[in-house]
């Protein structure tokens, strides 16, 4: 347990940050005042180091009740300062549910009105791509917890349509491509709320669907994403094996930048395994990245 000095908790800026749910500010104070690293915070609280990093940077602004409780309890912060009075926690859950429902409604409208796919299109995979693309964009703006309900519902619909046997093989492969990408997004959202079991399950679904899609680059990408997740969870041996299989799946026609990305993911897995080759591989990836032309040119 990391114990913050009482005078720190009495500071107006810290109390304001706790009331506002500004964990980026709170954790910056923790690292400075308690002189601890992100890894030490992660170990004390019981969450992943990448999750701590996202909170510190402000990329994750809705850690969820379970994580907020753990942060308070393991950092010596009274729950009441973070607005977690026991009698209010049910109301907080309801507010999050309403916010998620509103997000689902808004996303549906955006997905219907925007995009290049005609609304009269008869191709399921084209229509399904509209909300999938919208969710990807909203993921940068909305908390993961708010996006999970609508994205999960979209995933269920896509999975149902892909499992039907009445379509042509080519049509079915396209549906599985959409299914894979949506499952991958769902997995990432579960990572962001620190639900490792559901994250792993959805990454595995993404890999399976990518395999069914017949798209080799998509399969390599989803396998590597699963490997990155395993590395972040500390499963070094599994991560190395998965990333190696992802590299084997990478087609020769893949763009050069995908190989650079694969090198970076593999270096992460090797680093987790304590293999010194990780630094060489990362340097190699950086060198190749410098030689890449700017995106869009």
Secondary structure, 3 states (H helix, E strand, C coil): CCCCCHHHHCCHHHHHHHHHCCHHHHHHHHHHHCCCCHHHHHHHHCCCHHHHHHHHHCCCCCCCHHHHHHHHHHHCCCHHHHCCCHHHHHHHHHHHHHHHHHHHHHHHHHHHHCCCCCCCCCCHHHHHHHHHHHHHHHCCCCCHHHHHHHHHHHHHHHHHHHCCCCCCHHHHHHHHHHHHHHHHHHHHHHHHCCCHHHHHHHHHHHHHHHHHHCCHHHHHHHHHHHHHHHHHCCCHHHHHHHHHHHHHHCCCCCCHHHHHHHHHHHHHHHHHCCCCHHHHHHHHHHHHHHHCCCCCC
